[in-house]
Amino acid sequence: MHATESYGEMMKNGLYRCCVFTGHCPSKLPWKYDEKDERCVALKRVLTEQISKLAAEGVTDFYAEMALGVDTWAAMAGLDLRGTKNAGREIIVIDPITLSISCGETALSPAHP
């Protein structure tokens, strides 16, 4: 990325087309495992809004390691957008221990030979 290149220019040039979800597990959040808590509901709403916005701006691949909490909620929000105009192309489940991501390529490769 060149220092003068804006985010919009990078998107147009195809430099950014993926997003990786990561976040806290429920035990680290104030509401713990209570998904009906208004703060959790608000977080899920923001995740859906942001994923929709990213997809509308050209992000096509969303990666999630599927840990409990934010990772899973973000992946579920992405899946809920399937069939809408702002849906990404894929939700890709990754195992961070055995795989590494090569963003911009379609392949996942073993982290350790």
N, C-alpha and C positions, 0 to 999 in steps of 0.2 A: 504494500500500500504506500502510495506516495503521500507525503504530509499534506499536500494541498487537495488531495482527492476526497470529496465528500462521501458520506454514506450512500446517498442517492447515486452518485457516479459509480461507486463500487458495485452497487446492485445492478446497474445497467450493464456494467462490464462483466457480470457473471461471477464476480469474485466472492460474493457471499450468497449462498443458497441453502445453507444448513443452519440448524439451531440445535443445541444440546441442552437438555433439561437437567438441572441438578438443584438440590435444595435440602432443607432439613427433614429429618424423620419426625414423626408426630411427637415422640417423647421429648424433643427439643423445643416444641412450640408451646405457647401458653395454654392452648386449648387441648393439648395432648391428643387423644384419639376421638374427641367429640366433633365429628364432621358437621353437626348441626349448629355448632357455635357460630355466631354471626361473623366473627373474624375469619373463620375457615371458609365460610360461604363467600365472603368478600374476596378472599385470596383466590378461590376457584373462579370467581367471576372475572377478576383481573387477568388470570392466566388465560382464560378463554378469549378475552378481548385482545390481549397482546399476541397470542398465537394467530388469531384471525388477521390482525394488522400485519404481522410478519408475512403470512401467506399472501395477503393482498399485495405486498411489496415485492414478492418474488421468491420468498423462501419456500423451497419445495420439500426438503428433507428434515425431519425432526427426529432426533435421537434421544432415547430415554433408557436409563439403566434399570428402571423399574423398582428402585428401592421404595419402601413404604414412605408415604408422605408426598412432598412436593413433586418428586420425580413421577410418581404414579398419577397424581392429580393432573399434572401437565399433559402426560400422555393421554389420559382419558379425555381431557378437554380437546386435544388435537383429534382424537378419534370421533368425538361428538360433532366436529366440524365437517366430517366426510359428507360429501354430497352437496355442500354449500359452495357458493362462488368463492369463498375465501378458504377453501380446504387446501392443505398442503398435499403433496404427492404421496408421502410415506411417513409412517411412524415406525422407526427402526429400533428394535430392542437390542441393547448392547449389554455385554457382560464386561465391566471395566477391568476385571482381574485377568481375563484371558484374551481380550480383544483390544486393539487400538483403532481409532477412527482416522481415516484419511479423508478429510472433508474436501469436497471437490472431485473426488473419485468415487466410483460406485462400490469399491471393494473394502471389506474389513479384513484386516490381517492380524495374525497372532502377535501379541505383544512380546512374547518370548519364544525364540525358536526351539 
